[in-house]
């Protein structure tokens, strides 16, 4: 049976990042190893994982890949859950709903605290993109504040949740991959792409 891995992400920023990550993994693995179809679906906010992601899974993915073993990968930031003492979303319930709906496997990947923290692992790439001196320091209490501060110094604006392909092209995935490896290991194993 063929395998399909579907990543459900919070916004366009994550769509761009995970596309780059999948391309990176595909290039690192031999074509024989990476014999898995991949799709990325934007659920437009962490609150939409419960209904919108499941609806996309039921109406789009299951129909399109009805002869495949489907793995649902739920990609989220942890920042919202760190702030709220009673988050509206319970991941164990979301995961159960996907299994009940027919997913062969369900993986939850969390970017601590946000995807911007992952970007900052390649600070040098960010500074190059923004034409800032290599001695520039990232200031702020979290990854998002640090990144928006750097963009401001570079006379650009960083919008969370928007498409940022040109920015991500400057980032060194080797550096980021080494730092996030443990976070994404279940995805790597699902793709049969451990190198």
C-alpha positions as a printed NumPy array, in Angstrom:
array([[  0.   ,   0.   ,   0.   ],
       [  1.274,   3.493,  -0.85 ],
       [  1.857,   6.02 ,   1.88 ],
       [  0.748,   9.654,   2.066],
       [  1.905,  12.139,   4.692],
       [ -0.27 ,  15.218,   5.16 ],
       [  1.029,  18.1  ,   7.247],
       [ -1.578,  20.395,   8.776],
       [ -0.009,  23.749,   9.677],
       [ -1.102,  27.008,  11.341],
       [ -0.442,  29.546,   8.563],
       [  1.329,  30.496,   5.341],
       [  4.651,  30.97 ,   7.15 ],
       [  4.52 ,  27.337,   8.206],
       [  3.44 ,  26.226,   4.715],
       [  6.597,  27.845,   3.3  ],
       [  8.822,  26.411,   6.032],
       [  7.531,  22.844,   5.851],
       [  7.722,  22.862,   2.028],
       [ 11.363,  23.853,   2.386],
       [ 11.888,  21.149,   5.026],
       [ 10.286,  18.426,   2.867],
       [ 12.408,  19.522,  -0.127],
       [ 15.482,  19.436,   2.098],
       [ 14.693,  15.909,   3.3  ],
       [ 13.887,  14.748,  -0.231],
       [ 17.257,  16.046,  -1.471],
       [ 19.141,  14.381,   1.398],
       [ 17.519,  10.992,   0.828],
       [ 17.838,   8.827,  -2.222],
       [ 14.759,   8.81 ,  -4.444],
       [ 14.176,   5.15 ,  -3.516],
       [ 13.995,   6.052,   0.154],
       [ 11.627,   8.99 ,  -0.296],
       [  8.743,   7.171,  -1.914],
       [  6.03 ,   8.991,   0.004],
       [  3.574,  11.56 ,  -1.304],
       [  3.35 ,  14.702,   0.828],
       [  0.799,  17.459,   1.088],
       [  0.663,  20.531,   3.286],
       [ -2.657,  22.004,   4.354],
       [ -3.037,  25.423,   5.985],
       [ -5.686,  25.416,   8.721],
       [ -5.248,  29.172,   9.325],
       [ -4.758,  29.212,  13.078],
       [ -4.208,  26.752,  15.886],
       [ -7.881,  26.922,  16.888],
       [ -8.862,  25.364,  13.561],
       [ -7.072,  22.046,  14.065],
       [-10.145,  20.493,  15.68 ],
       [-12.704,  21.14 ,  12.928],
       [-11.061,  22.537,   9.792],
       [ -8.123,  20.134,   9.708],
       [-10.396,  17.164,  10.251],
       [-12.821,  18.425,   7.587],
       [ -9.959,  18.792,   5.073],
       [ -8.796,  15.315,   6.014],
       [-12.267,  13.8  ,   5.5  ],
       [-13.336,  15.712,   2.381],
       [-10.057,  16.17 ,   0.489],
       [ -7.322,  13.848,   1.657],
       [ -9.244,  10.606,   2.201],
       [-10.93 ,  10.908,  -1.195],
       [ -7.735,  11.79 ,  -3.038],
       [ -5.632,   9.1  ,  -1.33 ],
       [ -8.229,   6.406,  -0.712],
       [ -5.775,   3.634,  -1.627],
       [ -3.018,   5.035,   0.602],
       [ -1.996,   4.612,   4.197],
       [ -2.406,   8.187,   5.468],
       [ -0.366,   9.807,   8.221],
       [ -1.659,  13.125,   9.583],
       [  1.056,  15.426,  10.928],
       [ -0.233,  18.235,  13.148],
       [  2.339,  21.064,  13.221],
       [  1.836,  23.768,  15.834],
       [  3.575,  26.376,  17.949],
       [  3.459,  26.018,  21.731],
       [  3.227,  29.738,  22.57 ],
       [ -0.576,  29.919,  22.734],
       [ -0.683,  26.991,  25.146],
       [  2.022,  28.493,  27.343],
       [ -0.016,  31.678,  27.829],
       [ -3.458,  30.214,  28.408],
       [ -3.983,  28.154,  31.569],
       [ -7.004,  26.5  ,  29.886],
       [ -6.367,  26.189,  26.169],
       [ -9.456,  25.665,  24.019],
       [ -7.763,  22.867,  22.093],
       [ -6.932,  19.493,  23.598],
       [ -4.385,  17.723,  21.418],
       [ -5.237,  14.24 ,  22.679],
       [ -8.834,  14.729,  21.493],
       [ -7.711,  16.057,  18.088],
       [ -5.346,  13.117,  17.635],
       [ -8.089,  10.648,  18.598],
       [-10.475,  12.27 ,  16.091],
       [ -7.949,  11.753,  13.285],
       [ -7.477,   8.105,  14.206],
       [-11.266,   7.655,  14.409],
       [-11.537,   9.224,  10.951],
       [ -9.141,   6.702,   9.434],
       [ -5.61 ,   8.061,   9.786],
       [ -3.121,   5.196,   9.974],
       [ -0.797,   7.325,  12.098],
       [ -1.007,  10.777,  13.712],
       [  2.058,  12.818,  14.662],
       [  2.121,  16.069,  16.595],
       [  5.128,  18.312,  15.938],
       [  5.551,  21.311,  18.214],
       [  7.779,  24.298,  17.554],
       [  8.834,  25.592,  20.975],
       [  7.71 ,  28.464,  21.381],
       [  7.049,  29.376,  17.775],
       [  8.285,  28.672,  14.277],
       [ 10.201,  31.962,  14.485],
       [ 12.38 ,  30.424,  17.198],
       [ 13.36 ,  27.751,  14.677],
       [ 14.24 ,  30.409,  12.084],
       [ 16.527,  32.118,  14.59 ],
       [ 18.757,  29.042,  14.733],
       [ 20.225,  30.453,  11.523],
       [ 20.718,  34.001,  12.745],
       [ 23.503,  34.526,  10.224],
       [ 21.141,  33.716,   7.329],
       [ 18.562,  36.157,   8.693],
       [ 21.169,  38.909,   9.023],
       [ 22.37 ,  38.245,   5.458],
       [ 18.798,  38.478,   4.146],
       [ 18.254,  41.754,   6.001],
       [ 21.695,  43.173,   5.038],
       [ 22.537,  43.663,   8.7  ],
       [ 26.017,  43.386,  10.255],
       [ 26.913,  39.923,  11.574],
       [ 27.328,  41.452,  15.03 ],
       [ 23.638,  42.457,  15.196],
       [ 21.899,  40.996,  18.247],
       [ 18.335,  39.704,  18.267],
       [ 16.404,  41.426,  21.072],
       [ 13.041,  40.449,  22.476],
       [ 11.399,  38.055,  24.907],
       [ 10.46 ,  35.463,  22.285],
       [ 11.326,  34.379,  18.751],
       [  8.587,  36.451,  17.149],
       [  9.689,  39.664,  18.915],
       [ 13.328,  38.984,  18.062],
       [ 12.557,  38.356,  14.408],
       [ 10.271,  41.382,  14.032],
       [ 12.934,  43.511,  15.725],
       [ 15.58 ,  42.312,  13.292],
       [ 13.277,  42.94 ,  10.33 ],
       [ 12.613,  46.456,  11.615],
       [ 16.369,  47.113,  11.818],
       [ 16.628,  45.841,   8.233],
       [ 13.833,  48.229,   7.188],
       [ 11.451,  45.374,   6.42 ],
       [  8.305,  44.092,   8.076],
       [  7.819,  40.506,   9.222],
       [  4.199,  39.37 ,   9.234],
       [  3.492,  36.202,  11.185],
       [  1.344,  33.773,   9.261],
       [  2.061,  35.185,   5.808],
       [  4.   ,  33.789,   2.88 ],
       [  7.731,  34.292,   3.315],
       [  9.381,  32.148,   0.644],
       [ 12.075,  34.692,  -0.291],
       [ 13.12 ,  35.06 ,   3.341],
       [ 13.222,  31.3  ,   3.955],
       [ 15.361,  30.785,   0.845],
       [ 18.192,  32.569,   2.698],
       [ 18.072,  30.22 ,   5.665],
       [ 20.491,  27.313,   5.957],
       [ 18.381,  24.186,   6.463],
       [ 21.434,  22.156,   7.533],
       [ 21.772,  24.409,  10.583],
       [ 18.059,  24.43 ,  11.382],
       [ 17.665,  20.684,  10.759],
       [ 20.405,  19.833,  13.268],
       [ 18.689,  21.948,  15.932],
       [ 15.112,  20.695,  15.335],
       [ 15.983,  17.077,  14.578],
       [ 14.488,  15.718,  17.817],
       [ 11.284,  17.712,  17.298],
       [ 10.753,  16.384,  13.778],
       [ 12.11 ,  12.849,  14.263],
       [  8.638,  11.205,  14.069],
       [  8.122,  12.9  ,  10.68 ],
       [ 11.55 ,  11.803,   9.46 ],
       [ 10.775,   8.224,  10.457],
       [  7.349,   8.353,   8.792],
       [  9.019,   9.518,   5.57 ],
       [ 11.576,   6.685,   5.859],
       [ 14.213,   9.36 ,   5.514],
       [ 16.61 ,   9.017,   8.428],
       [ 20.051,   9.885,   7.053]])
